Amino acid sequence: MSVKAETAAESGPHNPQRRNFIRMSVAAMGASAMMGLVPEEVRTSAWAAGKDTPEKTEVKIGFIPLTDCAPIVVAAEMGFDKKYGIKIVPSKEASWAGVRDKVVNGELDAAHVLYGLVYGVQQGIGGPQKDMAVLMTLNHNGQGITLSNQVREKGVTDGNSLKRLIDNENRDYTFAQTFPTGTHAMWLYYWLATYGINPMKDVKTIVVPPPQMVANMRVGNMDGFCVGEPWNARAIFDKIGYTVATSQDIWAGHPEKVLGTTAEFVQKHPNTARAMIMAVLDACRYIDATANRASVAKLISSKSYVNAPEEVIAGRFVGSYDNGNGKKWQDPNYMKFFEDGKVTFPYLSDGMWFLTQHKRWGMLKTDPDYLAVAKKVNQIDLYTEAAGQLKIAVPKDAMRSSKFIDGTVWDGKDPKAYAAGFKIKA
């Protein structure tokens, strides 16, 4: 039984935690099968007419021009938001730092945002501390590490050959990521460290907004970068770089962007937050159907959104990979948005993992209470209510186990030991 379920199960039948546990059970086992077990007070009052009306009917949701902004765009453009009494206004932003600032100060109600950015703000690193909320996960997989053609000309085809090059050349190699506590920084650091390259000592790292990666590599500002699609594919399209690794090579099924907001917003507008989750869940379910991918790629390719050629987005969007260095393959772990709710559920262990890496790389000086922070940030109760209304199953356990490129396994059970156990760290 999950930590969440254990806590709820110990509560009395009329305790709010007990009601949340019941809702989780309904969502996981099917509403119709469980309805006879749900107390009458919950069945008749939890979703009584008018009680779940959104407190705020127009919500401004920020996004960065990336393929995985698709759920926000689709929810707004295809009218999924209207079903739940809200209007989503997508707001194109220039950088993750800008997204952070606008969410924290309330200029944006929520955002398509880096998982690790949310946890960084929660802990007061990568910006002033603010209590934050992860409403749901938007996607798994679909990021990449690109190296410049100049590096390829020196014989680099993988992490081992990159290690040899860095060891043998008397110059600094520069790698870009998109935000200090964000996902791309963590994938880049993890990948480099797997091959014996210390990202804090052996190379120089810089921060560059995603849409600016290709232009900066073109003029020689970095030797490699880690970013979301379509910018890895765009580097190949423009013949300036090649993909040396995908993020799913590092952690297949990894969490990536989330629908994030402040804890304050959730407290003041719980019904609005739930409506946002439901609208975006509908969008994620729509996008995950292979038959819909081509039309979604066309939609998000416009200047208003990703502003990239449709064909650059479309290939990797359905798992058709070309690394720009002679290898083509169909990747089963391409960018996923739904998978019957497995993608969208905000697992506690996913949030905790980013904290372990923040500790590993010296951003956190001491170990936080990993589980307590994740329980505070990840809005599992709210997500479960939304999923239950849409008859989307909720995983029985809020923790999951994953194996990484270096053979290590993360299951959330001993985060302090896990964070301390890496050979290469700050």
N, C-alpha and C positions, 0 to 999 in steps of 0.2 A: 504493500500500500504506500502511496506517496506521502511525503511530509504533509502536504496540504490536506489529503484525505484523513490522515491520522488526527490532525488537529480538529478538523470538523467533526469527525466521528465521535470525539470525546465530549462534544458539546451536547447540551440538552435539546430536546425536540423543538423547542420554541426559540432557541438561540439563533441569531442571524448567521453565525458560522455554520450551524446545522442546516439552515436553509440553503446556503451556498453549496454545501456538500450534496444536498439533494439535487440541486440544479446540475451539478457536475455529473452526477449519476444519470440523470435524465439525458443529458447530452451524450454521454458515453455509451449508454445502453439502448438509446432510442426512446423518444418521448412517449410513444404510444405504449410500449412495453412497461414502462415504469410508472405511468400516470396513476395507476391504482394504488401505488405505494406512497405517493406524495400527499401530505396532509392537505385537507380542504382549504385551510387558511392560505397556504402557499399557492395552490392552484387558482384560487379566486382573487387573490390580492396582488400577487407579484407583478402581474402585467395588466392590472385593471385599466380600463379605458381612461385616458387622460393622464394617468400617473407616469407614463413613460414618454410623455411629450418632450421633445428637445427644448432645453432652456434657451438655446441659441440656435437659430435656424440657418444662419449663414456662417460657414467656417472657412477660414483661409488656411490652406495647407501648403507649406513650402515644399519644394523639390529641387534637386540638382539634375541637370541634363544627363541622365544615365538610363540605360535600358530598364533598370529595375524601378524607375519612377512610374512604370506602367500602371500599377494598381490605382494610384491617385488620379492619373489622367483618365483611365477607363471609367472609374467610378463617377467622375464629373461629366465626361463627354457622353457617356451612354445612359445617363440618368439613373444609375443605381442609387445615388444619393436621395433622389426625390421619393423613392419608395419608403424612406425612413424619416421623412419630414425635415430634411436639411438640404442646403445647397453648398456643395464643395466648390470653392474658388481656388484652383491651383495657382501657386505663385512661384515663378521661376527665380531661383536664387543663384548668386555668382560663386559662392564658396560655402564650405561647411562651417567656417567660423561665422559667416553671416547668418546661416540657418540657426546656429547655436544662439547667437545674440538675439535674433528676432523671436525665437521661441521663448527664451528666458524672459524677455521684457514684454511679452504678450502681443507683439506686432503680428506674429503668426500664432494661430490657435494650435497648430500641430504641424508635423513635418514628416516627410520621407527622409529618414535620417540614419546615420551610421550607428549600429548597435553600441559600439565602444564609445562613441561620443556621448551618448546618453549617460552611460555609467561613469564616464570621466567627469561630467558636470555634477552628477550626484555626489561624487567623492571630492569635488573641489579641485580637480586637476584638469588641465586643458581649458580653464576658464573659471570664473567665480562659482562657488557652490550654490546649487539650487536643487531642491527636491524635484525629481523627475519621474516620469511614468512611461513605461512601454506598454502600449495598448495591444499590440500584436506584432508578429513577425511578417514582413512583406515578401521575403524571398530567401531561398537557399542557393548557394553556388553562383557561378557566372561572373567571377572576377578574374584577373590575370596579372602576371608579371611579364613585362615586355623589356627586352634589351635592344640596344641600338645596333644598327648594321655595322658600326665601327667595332663593336665588341664581337660580333659574329666573325668579322674578318680576322680576328685574333684567335679563332678556333673555339669559341665558347658555344657549346650546345646544351649544357646542363649545369647543375650546381657544382659538380666536382671540377669541371673545366674552368668555371668562373673562379673557384677557390684558387686554383693553380695560377690563373692570370693575376689575381689580386696579390698573391704571395710573391710573384716574380717581377711585378712592375713597381717601380718606385714613384707612384703617384696615387692621389686620392681618387677613388671611384665614387661617383655620386649617384644616389638613388632617391627617387621622389615617391612620396606617399601623400595622402590627401588630408590627413588631420592627425595630430600627435597621438590621441588615444583611440583613434578610429579603427575600423576593420582592416583597411588596406595597410596601415602601419603594422598591425599585428600579423597579417599574412606575410608581408615582406620580411619582417624580422624573423618570424618562425622559419620561413623557407631558407633564408641566409644562414641561420644558426644550425639548421639541419645539416648543412654542408661545411660546418666548421668556420663560418664567417660571422664574426661578432658585429652586429649592426651598430653597436655603440662605439666600437674601437677601430674596426678594420675598414669601414667605409664611411662616407659622409651621407647623411640623409637630409632632405629638404621637403618642405610642404608646398604642393602645387594643386590648385583646384582641378577637378577632373577634366573639364572641357579644355583646359590649357596644357594638358600633358603632351599631346602630340606636337603642338607648336613649339614647346620648350625643348623637346627632344630634337626637333628639326634643326634648331639653332645651336645644339650642343650643350645645353644647360644640364643634362644628366645622361648617365650611361644606361640607366634602366628606371622603370617605374612600376608601381603596383596601383591599379585602378579598376573600376568597374567597366563593363562593356557599355557602349560599343568602342571605347577608346583604344583598347588593345587591338581590336580588329581594324580600327581606323589607321593605326600605325602601320599595319601590314598593307592596307589598301593604298596608303600614301608612300609605301616603299621606303620607310625610314626605320623600321624595327621588326622584331619577330617575337613570338610568344615562347618563353622558356619554361613557363609553368602556368597552370590554371590554379585558381584557389581551391577547386575541388580535388586537385592533386594533393593538396596539403591536408584538407579535411573534407571528405566527401559528405555532402549534406550539411555543410556549415551554415549557420545563420548569418544573414548579411544586413540588409536594411530593416528598420522597424518603423511602425507608425508611432512616433514619439510626441510627447507633450509634457507639460509640467504637472506635478502632483496637484498644484493649486487649481489648474483647469479642470482636472477630474473631480476634485472636491466640489467646485462650484457648478459644474455642468456635467454631472454623471450621465444623464440621459442623452445629451449631445455626444459625449464620448462613446457611449454604447451605439448610437446611431452611426457614428463614423466607422466603428469597427464593422458593423453589419454591412454598410455600403461597400467598404473596401474588401470584406470577405466575399461578397458577391462578385466584385471585380476580379479578385484573385482566382476564384473558381472559374470564371469566364476565360481568363487569360491562360489558365493551365490546360485548357482543351487545345490540342495540337491544331485542330481545324481553325481555330481563331487566331493563331499566332501571326499569320501573314497580315491580316487586317490590322492587328494591334501594332505590328512593326511599322506599317504605313502611317497609322495614326500618330505614333509617338515620334516619327522621324521629322515632323514638321518643325519649322523655325520656332514655333511657340513652345516646343517641348525639347527634344534632344538635339534637333538641328544637325542631323547627320544623314547621309544617303541611306535610303531604305534598305538597299542590298547589304550595306555594312552591318546594319542591325539584324537583319533577318536570318543570316546563316547561323550564328552562334545562339540565336534565340530559340532555335529548334535543335541545337546540339551538333550542328555541322561545323566542325572545327578544321581549320587549316592554320598551322603554326607559323606560316611564312618562311619556313626553313625546310620544306620538303616533306612534311608529315601532314596527312589528312586523316581524320577519324570522326566517327559518330560517337559523341560522348553521352553515355547514359545518365551522367550526373550534371546535365546542363541546368540552366537557370530554371528553378521550379518555384511556383507561387502558391500552390495549394496542397496537392496530394492528399485529398480527403481530410484536410485539417492538420496534417502532420507538420506542414511548413509553417502555418500561421499561428500555431499555439506558442505562447511565450514561455518556453521551458525555463525553469529556474536555473538549471545547470548551464544553459547557454549564456545567460547574463553573468553567472559566476565565472565562467571561463575568461571573459574579458578582464575581470578583476585580477585573476591569476596572472595574466600577461602584463597588466599594469604593474603588478608587484614584481614580476620577473625582470622587467626592464627599468626598475627603479623609479617609476612614476609615483607609486605608493611606497612610502618608507616603512610602513608596518602593515601587517596583515589585517584587513578589515574582517568583520563578521560576515563572511561571504554569503551565507544562506540568508541572513537577516536582511542584508542589502537587496538581494535579489527578490525576496518576498515583498519588500517595500516598493521596489520599482516596477516589477512585472505585475500587471493588473489581471491576474488569473481569474478572479471572481467576475470582473466585468466582461472579460473575454468569454468566459464560460456562459454567462447569461446571453450574450449576443449569439454565440455558436448554438446554444440550445434553441433559440428562436428560429434559427435557420436549419435546424436538424443536422448540424455538423458535429460529428463525433469529437470528443475531447479525450486526449490520451489519459490513461489511467494513472500515470505517474508523471509528475512535474520535472523529473530528472530523466536524462537519457545518456546512453553510453556511446562513445565514438572513438575510432582509432585514427591516429594521425600518420603523416608521411614518415615520421621517424620511429614508428612502431609503438609510441606511447598511447595509453588509453586514458580518456577523460570520462569520468562518470559523476563527478561532483561530490564524491563521498569524503574526500580528504583534501580540500583545496589548498590548505596551508602546505602540506607535504608536497603536493603536486607543483605548486609555484616554486618551491625551494629545490625541487629535484632535478632541474635542468642543468646540464653541464655548462652550457653557455648562457650567461645572464649578465645583468648589469653589475 
